[in-house]
Amino acid sequence: MSDKTGSSAPGTAASGAAGPNQTVALAAMLFAVSMTFIDQTIVAIAAPSIVDELDLSTSGVQWVVNAYLLSLAAFFALGGRLADILGHRRMMVIGTLIFVISSVLCGCVPDDSFAQSWLIVFRATQGLGAALMFPAALAVVVAVFPVEKRGRALALFFGLSGALTALGPLLGGWLTDWTWRAIFWVNVPVAIIALVLTAYARIPNQKRPERLDVPGAVLVAAGMGLSVLGLQQASAWGWGSVATWACIIGGIAVLVVFCAYELRVEEPLIKLQVFRDKAFSVDSAVLFFAMLAFVPVFFFASVYAQVSLSASPNQAALFLLYFFIGFGIASQWGGRILDKRGARPAMKLGTALGAVGFWLWAGELTNLSMHDQWLYAALAGAGIGFLLAPASTDAVNRSINASYGEVTGITQTVRNFAAAVGMAVFGTILTHVTTDKVMETLQAKGVPDGPARDAARNVAEAVTGNPDAKTPTGDGPIATAMRDSMNAIRMDFAEANQYVFYGMAIALAIAFVCSLLHPGTRVTEETDTASRVQADR
């Protein structure tokens, strides 16, 4: 496939035999990144079984989940830069190998005193592997598809990879029935398929030999790591804790130092000048506010289904399918809009539809009926589907000197940081509102203020499973009041979730305002080629 001038377009060739196989390359990258998306949710489902077998502490299992996300956020920018310097295909392969080897080691954790440390360490190296793999995989997709086909290709990439997140709870529940270790081992055949397809696709190892900005890499990893750590631990340490704010403020301070340093160094880890492009800045802002809702909704909708709707983990996963049906369909339309009209119309439509969808969904949560909510869940998913690929693709297309890996690292860092903020803020809202409402319910049953608050706090901090299986036992007045109030507590939790989903709607509304600031310009094949010629010079 060649461009209008007759020369080979990036990632293509005049003859089909010489260039990369675009379809196979896309499939290979999808298999690779699917492991990272599924891993975001699958471990949470298996957490109770891991605790039972390995006798982990509550904080220990929380770190098993958070170590992966923390490492992912800290090293994404480094992964994007290494992909540019060493080659996209090479870093995708290296990242995949690190990820799958770490997965195997997580599944082989010994049942002894080293179990907790073992799991945390190799969950962190899993996150490192994902941070190296994902920017490189996305850069491969960008490189092998010419700009006029890139929108639809990336819509398929983001649509399918995002929908795979819903498989985490389903796959986790099924595999855990056999052994929880299988949730890590399942990555082995997926990684093998990805590596075989990568070899078959004949993907060129495009690279830009430059020096690696090591001080910049250390600064951004420390800054992202500290700030995300503070956000992750806010629910455990409390928002009034000195440690929470020391991490958050310290992390932000390090990131400020990082930005100042990057503006002075000759070959920076991240070329911050890309933010001078108004369209890129708007794309990043839209992604930030949209991701405040997109990633957290997996957790909050799943827990709501299990607590308020008394659903099993597998039923909760099916509940999420309503969201992903809308997401998957709309993501394809969003890609077509991008190719024909640019990113601005798709982002405006997606953010508006998402805001309306989340707002209406929030209003239906107290009906306690899964089937009455499907339309609003699908609308919310469709809104995210319309905007995700266009915003991400438009940002990557505007990369400085065709530095796709680097700009992908920026956009994915923005997305992961926003997800951490969303989980922390919405999690705090859910905990506090649930505590207040459950306390009022127990007080109405005659439980004194102190015991009522303690019991309500325990309920708020333990809403991770089917309450029918966790009804308090005993003949004491609090246990009796709790048993008599289970239906009311389910409603309390649903009402608390309304605050969270209204918050998600507000985040999408802010993203809509941001999308209005997009200049509406488009990246064409000619401008893309011009940037490459400039890079070659």
C-alpha positions in Angstrom: 0.0 0.0 0.0 1.5 3.3 -1.0 0.7 6.9 -0.5 -0.4 9.5 -3.0 3.1 10.4 -4.1 4.0 6.9 -4.9 6.5 6.4 -2.1 5.8 3.9 0.6 3.7 5.2 3.5 5.1 4.7 7.0 4.7 1.1 8.0 3.7 0.0 4.5 5.4 -0.9 1.3 4.8 -0.8 -2.4 4.6 -4.5 -2.5 2.7 -6.6 0.0 5.7 -9.0 0.4 8.1 -6.3 1.6 6.0 -4.4 4.1 4.5 -5.4 7.4 1.2 -7.3 7.5 -1.1 -4.6 9.1 -3.8 -7.0 10.2 -1.4 -9.5 11.8 0.5 -6.6 13.4 -2.7 -5.2 14.9 -3.7 -8.6 16.2 -0.3 -9.2 17.7 -0.4 -5.9 19.6 -3.9 -6.6 20.8 -2.9 -9.9 22.2 0.0 -8.3 24.0 -1.8 -5.4 25.6 -4.8 -7.6 26.5 -2.8 -9.0 29.3 -2.3 -5.6 30.8 -6.0 -4.7 30.6 -7.2 -8.0 32.0 -4.7 -7.8 34.8 -6.1 -4.5 36.1 -9.3 -6.3 37.4 -8.6 -10.0 37.5 -6.5 -10.0 40.7 -9.1 -8.1 42.7 -11.6 -11.0 42.1 -9.1 -13.6 43.3 -7.9 -11.6 46.3 -10.0 -13.4 48.9 -8.6 -16.8 47.8 -5.0 -15.5 47.8 -5.5 -14.2 51.4 -6.9 -17.5 52.5 -4.2 -19.7 51.1 -1.2 -17.5 51.8 -2.4 -15.9 55.0 -1.7 -12.4 53.8 -2.5 -9.3 55.9 -5.2 -6.9 54.7 -2.5 -4.3 53.9 -0.4 -7.0 52.2 -3.1 -8.0 49.7 -3.8 -4.3 49.0 -0.2 -3.9 48.1 -0.4 -7.0 45.8 -3.1 -5.1 43.8 -1.5 -1.6 44.1 2.1 -2.6 43.3 1.2 -3.4 39.7 -0.7 -0.1 39.2 2.0 1.9 41.0 4.8 0.5 38.9 2.7 1.0 35.7 2.2 4.7 36.5 5.8 5.3 37.5 7.5 3.8 34.4 5.1 4.6 31.5 7.0 7.7 30.4 10.3 5.8 30.5 8.7 3.0 28.4 7.6 5.4 25.8 11.1 6.9 25.5 12.9 3.6 25.4 10.5 2.5 22.6 11.7 5.4 20.5 15.4 4.9 21.3 15.7 1.1 21.1 12.9 0.4 18.6 9.1 -0.1 19.0 9.1 -3.8 18.1 12.1 -4.6 20.3 10.6 -2.9 23.4 7.3 -4.5 22.8 9.0 -8.0 22.9 11.1 -7.1 25.9 8.1 -5.7 27.8 6.0 -8.8 26.9 8.8 -11.2 28.2 9.2 -9.2 31.4 5.4 -9.3 32.0 4.9 -13.0 31.3 7.9 -14.1 33.3 6.7 -12.0 36.2 3.3 -13.6 35.8 4.7 -17.1 36.0 6.7 -16.2 39.1 3.6 -14.6 40.7 1.7 -17.9 40.1 4.6 -19.9 41.6 4.7 -17.9 44.9 5.8 -20.2 47.8 3.3 -20.8 50.6 5.6 -19.5 53.4 6.7 -16.3 55.2 8.2 -14.9 51.9 4.8 -15.1 50.1 3.7 -11.5 50.6 7.1 -10.0 49.6 7.4 -12.4 46.7 4.0 -11.4 45.3 4.5 -7.6 45.8 7.9 -7.7 44.1 6.8 -9.6 41.0 3.6 -7.7 40.7 5.7 -4.6 40.5 7.9 -6.1 37.8 4.7 -7.0 36.0 3.8 -3.4 36.0 7.3 -2.5 34.7 6.8 -5.0 31.8 3.4 -3.5 31.0 4.9 0.1 31.1 7.6 -1.0 28.6 5.2 -3.0 26.4 2.1 -0.7 26.0 3.7 2.5 24.6 5.7 0.3 22.2 2.7 -1.7 21.1 0.6 1.4 20.4 3.5 3.0 18.5 3.7 -0.1 16.3 0.0 0.2 15.4 0.5 3.9 14.7 3.6 3.2 12.6 2.2 0.4 10.4 -1.0 2.2 9.5 -1.0 5.3 7.3 -2.7 8.4 8.8 -5.9 8.1 6.7 -6.5 4.6 8.2 -5.1 5.2 11.6 -8.3 6.3 13.2 -10.2 3.1 12.5 -7.2 1.0 13.4 -6.8 2.6 16.7 -10.5 2.6 17.3 -10.4 -1.1 17.0 -7.3 -1.3 19.2 -8.7 0.8 22.0 -12.2 -0.6 21.6 -11.2 -4.3 21.9 -8.4 -3.7 24.4 -10.8 -1.7 26.6 -13.5 -4.2 26.3 -11.1 -6.9 27.4 -11.0 -5.3 30.9 -14.5 -6.7 31.4 -13.0 -10.2 31.0 -11.0 -9.8 34.2 -13.8 -10.5 36.6 -15.3 -13.2 34.5 -12.0 -14.9 33.9 -10.9 -14.4 37.4 -14.0 -16.0 38.9 -13.8 -19.0 36.6 -10.0 -19.6 37.1 -10.2 -19.1 40.8 -12.6 -22.0 41.1 -9.7 -24.1 39.9 -6.8 -22.3 41.5 -6.1 -18.6 42.0 -2.6 -19.2 40.6 -4.1 -19.7 37.1 -5.0 -16.0 36.9 -1.3 -15.4 36.4 -0.5 -18.5 34.3 -3.2 -17.6 31.8 -0.9 -14.9 30.5 1.6 -17.5 29.1 -0.4 -18.7 26.1 -1.5 -15.1 25.4 2.1 -13.9 25.4 3.2 -16.8 23.1 0.5 -15.9 20.6 1.5 -12.2 20.7 5.2 -13.0 20.1 4.5 -15.5 17.3 2.2 -13.0 15.5 4.8 -10.3 16.0 7.4 -12.4 14.2 5.0 -13.3 11.4 3.9 -9.7 10.9 7.3 -8.5 9.7 7.2 -5.4 11.8 10.2 -3.1 11.2 12.1 -2.1 14.3 11.9 1.6 13.9 14.2 3.5 16.3 15.8 6.9 16.8 19.3 6.4 18.4 19.5 9.1 21.0 20.8 9.4 24.6 18.4 8.3 27.4 17.7 11.1 29.9 18.4 9.1 33.0 18.0 11.9 35.6 14.6 12.7 33.9 13.6 9.1 34.1 14.4 9.0 37.8 12.6 12.2 38.5 9.4 11.3 36.7 9.3 7.8 38.2 9.8 9.2 41.7 7.2 12.0 41.2 4.5 9.7 39.6 5.3 7.0 42.1 5.0 9.2 45.2 1.9 11.0 44.1 0.1 7.8 43.0 1.2 6.1 46.2 -0.4 8.9 48.3 -3.7 8.7 46.3 -3.8 4.9 46.5 -3.2 4.9 50.3 -5.5 7.7 51.1 -8.3 5.4 52.0 -6.1 3.4 54.3 -4.0 6.2 55.9 -6.8 8.8 55.8 -7.0 12.1 54.0 -5.9 13.8 57.3 -2.7 11.7 57.5 0.6 13.5 57.2 1.9 10.5 55.2 -0.9 10.9 52.6 -0.2 14.5 51.9 3.6 14.1 52.1 3.4 11.6 49.3 1.0 13.6 47.2 2.6 17.0 47.6 6.1 15.6 47.5 5.3 13.7 44.3 3.9 16.9 42.7 6.9 18.9 43.8 9.2 16.3 42.2 7.2 16.5 39.0 7.5 20.3 38.9 11.3 19.8 39.3 11.1 17.3 36.5 9.4 19.7 34.1 11.9 22.5 34.9 14.8 20.1 34.2 13.3 18.8 31.0 13.0 22.3 29.6 16.7 22.8 30.0 18.2 19.4 28.9 19.2 18.9 25.3 17.7 15.4 24.8 14.9 15.2 27.4 12.9 12.2 28.3 9.7 14.0 27.3 9.7 17.0 24.9 7.3 19.2 26.9 7.1 21.5 23.9 4.4 19.2 22.5 2.0 20.9 25.0 2.4 24.1 23.0 0.2 22.5 20.4 -3.3 23.5 21.6 -4.9 20.5 20.1 -2.5 18.1 22.0 -3.2 19.9 25.3 -6.9 19.7 24.8 -6.7 16.0 23.8 -4.7 15.4 27.1 -7.2 17.3 29.2 -10.2 15.4 27.7 -8.4 12.1 28.3 -7.6 13.1 31.9 -11.2 14.0 32.9 -12.7 11.1 30.9 -10.3 8.6 32.7 -11.5 9.9 36.1 -14.6 7.9 35.2 -13.6 5.2 32.7 -11.2 3.1 34.9 -12.9 3.6 38.3 -16.3 2.6 36.9 -15.1 -1.0 36.6 -14.5 -1.2 40.3 -17.5 0.8 41.6 -20.1 -0.8 39.3 -18.8 -4.2 40.1 -18.9 -3.6 43.9 -22.3 -2.0 43.6 -23.7 -5.0 41.8 -22.2 -7.4 44.4 -23.4 -5.4 47.4 -26.6 -3.6 46.4 -27.9 -6.1 43.9 -26.5 -9.2 45.7 -24.8 -10.4 42.5 -22.0 -12.9 42.4 -18.7 -11.8 40.9 -19.6 -13.5 37.6 -23.0 -11.7 37.5 -21.3 -8.4 38.3 -19.0 -9.0 35.3 -22.1 -9.5 33.2 -23.5 -6.3 34.5 -20.4 -4.5 33.2 -21.1 -5.9 29.7 -23.9 -3.4 29.3 -21.3 -0.7 29.6 -18.9 -2.4 27.2 -21.5 -3.1 24.6 -22.1 0.6 24.2 -18.3 1.3 24.4 -17.4 -1.3 21.8 -20.0 -0.1 19.2 -19.3 3.6 19.7 -15.5 3.2 19.6 -15.8 2.1 15.9 -18.0 5.1 15.0 -15.6 7.4 16.9 -12.7 6.1 14.7 -14.7 6.8 11.5 -15.6 10.3 12.7 -11.9 10.9 13.4 -10.9 9.8 9.9 -13.6 11.9 8.1 -14.0 15.0 10.3 -11.2 15.1 12.9 -11.1 14.5 16.6 -13.2 17.5 17.8 -16.7 16.3 16.7 -16.0 12.8 18.2 -14.8 14.3 21.5 -17.7 16.7 21.8 -20.3 13.9 21.1 -18.5 11.4 23.4 -18.1 13.7 26.4 -21.7 15.0 26.1 -23.2 11.5 25.7 -21.0 10.2 28.5 -22.0 13.0 30.9 -25.7 12.3 30.2 -25.3 8.5 30.4 -23.5 8.6 33.8 -26.0 11.1 35.2 -29.0 9.0 34.2 -27.3 5.8 35.4 -26.7 7.4 38.8 -30.4 8.2 39.0 -31.3 4.5 38.4 -29.0 2.9 41.0 -31.5 3.0 43.8 -34.0 0.9 41.7 -31.8 -2.1 42.6 -32.6 -3.7 39.3 -29.8 -4.7 37.0 -32.0 -4.9 33.9 -33.5 -1.4 34.4 -30.1 0.1 34.2 -28.8 -1.4 30.9 -29.7 1.5 28.7 -27.9 4.1 30.8 -24.9 1.9 31.4 -24.7 1.5 27.6 -25.0 5.3 27.0 -22.2 5.9 29.5 -20.0 3.3 27.8 -20.9 4.8 24.3 -19.8 8.2 25.4 -16.3 6.9 26.5 -16.2 4.8 23.3 -16.8 7.8 21.0 -14.0 9.9 22.6 -11.2 7.5 23.7 -9.7 6.5 20.3 -10.1 10.0 18.7 -8.5 11.8 21.6 -5.7 9.3 21.9 -5.1 9.1 18.2 -5.1 12.8 17.6 -2.6 13.3 20.4 -0.3 10.7 19.0 -0.6 12.1 15.5 0.6 15.4 16.8 3.9 14.0 18.1 7.0 16.0 17.7 9.2 14.6 14.9 7.1 11.5 14.8 8.1 10.4 18.3 5.2 8.1 18.7 6.5 6.1 21.6 7.3 9.2 23.6 3.9 10.9 23.1 2.1 7.6 23.8 4.0 7.5 27.1 2.7 11.0 27.9 -0.9 10.2 27.1 -0.9 6.9 28.9 0.8 8.5 32.0 -2.1 11.1 31.9 -4.6 8.3 31.7 -3.1 6.3 34.6 -2.7 9.3 36.8 -6.3 10.3 36.2 -7.4 6.8 37.1 -5.5 6.9 40.4 -7.1 10.3 41.2 -10.5 9.0 40.3 -10.2 5.8 42.4 -8.9 7.8 45.4 -11.5 10.7 45.3 -14.5 8.5 44.4 -13.4 5.8 46.9 -13.3 8.4 49.7 -16.7 9.8 48.8 -18.2 6.3 48.7 -16.7 5.4 52.1 -17.8 8.5 53.9 -21.3 8.6 52.4 -21.8 4.9 53.1 -20.6 5.3 56.7 -23.0 8.2 57.3 -26.0 6.5 55.8 -25.5 3.1 57.4 -24.9 4.8 60.8 -28.3 6.5 60.4 -29.9 3.2 59.5 -28.5 1.5 62.6 -29.3 4.4 64.9 -32.9 4.1 63.7 -32.8 0.4 64.9 -31.8 1.6 68.4 -28.0 1.1 68.1 -26.1 3.7 70.2 -24.1 6.4 68.3 -20.6 5.0 69.0 -21.2 1.3 68.1 -23.4 2.4 65.2 -20.5 4.5 63.7 -18.0 1.6 64.3 -20.3 -0.9 62.6 -21.0 1.5 59.7 -17.3 2.1 59.2 -16.7 -1.7 59.1 -19.4 -2.1 56.5 -18.1 0.8 54.4 -14.5 -0.7 54.4 -15.6 -4.3 53.6 -18.0 -3.8 50.7 -16.2 -6.2 48.4 -18.5 -9.2 48.1 -22.0 -10.6 48.2 -23.5 -9.4 51.6 -25.8 -12.5 51.8 -22.7 -14.6 52.4 -21.4 -12.2 55.0 -24.4 -11.5 57.2 -23.2 -10.9 60.8 -23.6 -13.8 63.1 -24.3 -13.8 66.9 -27.0 -12.8 69.2 -25.7 -9.3 70.2 -27.8 -6.2 69.6 -25.5 -4.9 66.9 -25.4 -8.2 65.0 -29.2 -8.5 65.3 -29.7 -4.9 64.1 -27.3 -5.6 61.1 -29.2 -8.7 60.1 -32.5 -6.9 60.3 -31.1 -4.0 58.3 -29.5 -5.8 55.3 -32.0 -4.5 52.8 -31.7 -1.0 54.1 -27.9 -1.2 54.0 -28.0 -2.3 50.4 -30.1 0.8 49.7 -27.7 2.9 51.7 -24.8 1.7 49.6 -26.7 2.3 46.4 -27.4 5.9 47.5 -23.7 6.4 48.3 -22.8 5.1 44.8 -25.1 7.8 43.3 -22.7 10.4 44.6 -19.8 8.6 42.8 -21.7 8.2 39.5 -22.9 11.9 39.6 -19.2 12.8 40.1 -18.3 10.8 37.0 -20.9 12.7 35.1 -19.5 16.0 36.2 -16.0 14.8 35.1 -17.4 14.1 31.6 -19.1 17.5 31.6 -15.8 19.2 32.3 -14.2 17.1 29.5 -17.0 18.4 27.2 -16.0 22.0 28.0 -12.4 21.1 27.3 -13.3 19.6 23.9 -14.9 22.9 22.9 -11.4 24.4 23.1 -10.0 22.1 20.4 -9.0 24.1 17.3 -10.6 21.5 15.1 -7.5 21.1 12.9 -6.8 17.7 11.5 -3.6 15.8 10.9 -3.5 14.7 7.3 -1.2 12.4 5.4 0.7 15.4 4.0 1.3 16.9 7.5 2.3 13.5 8.9 4.8 13.0 6.0 6.2 16.5 6.4 6.9 15.8 10.1 8.7 12.6 9.2 10.8 14.4 6.5 11.8 17.0 9.2 12.7 14.2 11.5 14.9 12.5 8.9 16.8 15.8 8.3 
